[in-house]
């Protein structure tokens, strides 16, 4: 299973507040560790997959309201 698919499934089970917190936490991680934002390590790939899945899920929910 791809990382994006895994985190997309996780995102559907999270609350709006949890998604927003996770997105801010990822941004803070990138700000503190530029190498993670570059997407070259396995951990940075995980962060990008999480950010993408959580952001899209939150946007879908906001459009549905």
N, C-alpha and C positions, 0 to 999 in steps of 0.2 A: 504494500500500500504506500502510495506517495505521501510525503509529509503534508502537502496541501490538502489532500483528501482526508487524512487523519485529523488535522486541525479544523477542517470544515465541519466534520462530524462533532468534534468537541465544541465548537462555537455554537452549534444549534442547541446545546444543552446548558449554555451559560446565560446568566442574567445580563441585562443591558449594562448594569453597573460593573459587573465582572469583566465584560468585554472592554468597556471604556478604560478600566483600571489596567488591564493587560496591555492594551495599546499604548497607554502612557508609560508603562513599565518598560516596554520594548524600546520606545523612543529614548527613554533615559539610559538604557543599556547602550544604545547606539551612540548617544552623546558622550558617554564615558569611555567607550571602547570603539574607536573608529574602525578597527579591523573587523568588528562584527557586522558593521553596516556594509562592508565591501562584498559580503556574500561568498567568501572563499573557503571558510571553514565549515565543518558540519554543523557546528552550533549556530553560525551565522545563517546558514540555510534554514535551520529550524526556526530562527527568529523571523526570517522573511516569510516563511510559510504561515507561521502564527499570525503575523501582522496582516498578511493578505486575507486569510480566512476570517479573522476577527473583524477587520475593517469592513469587508463585504457583508458579513452577517449583520453588523450594526447598521449599515446603510440600508439593507433590505428591510429591517424592522422599522426604521424611521420613515421609509417611503410608504410602508403599509399602514402607518397611522393616519 
